Amino acid sequence: MRKNLTKQADELGEDNRILWAGLLGTILFTVFSLMWMSQERAIPKIELYSLDADKSERITVAISADDMQVGDTRNPERHPVAIALRRKRGVDDARVSRREVLIRRGDTWYRYHAPKLMED
């Protein structure tokens, strides 16, 4: 009977070790995932220059990873730069093509050069 109790205790100990190893693996995965996600990533910035009368006007806009993920560079309305521009104060709408960027303020559309990627 004593051997059976010892065998059962060993089996329970083995099960506990497996559970603890799984729990430890999950905890380590979570910690390292959070550390990776919290690292600062370079957010690309775009600088746009006006094509219209006021050539000195410039707009700088930051493109987030979400913008890149949900955007479509082939669709002027869903372009990641257009999505980011719509978040800016004073921009009512935006369209982005290979040749130009259109920004609407009120009833007027303004033209800008095509995006030029900037690095900080």
Buried (B, 14 or more C-beta within 10 A) or exposed (E): EEEEEEEEEEEEEEEEEEEEEEEEEEEEEEEEEEEEEEEEEEEBBBBBBBBEEEEEEEBEBBBBEEBBEEBEBEEBEBBBBBBBBBEEEEBEEBBBBEEBBBBBEEEEBBEBBBBEEEEE
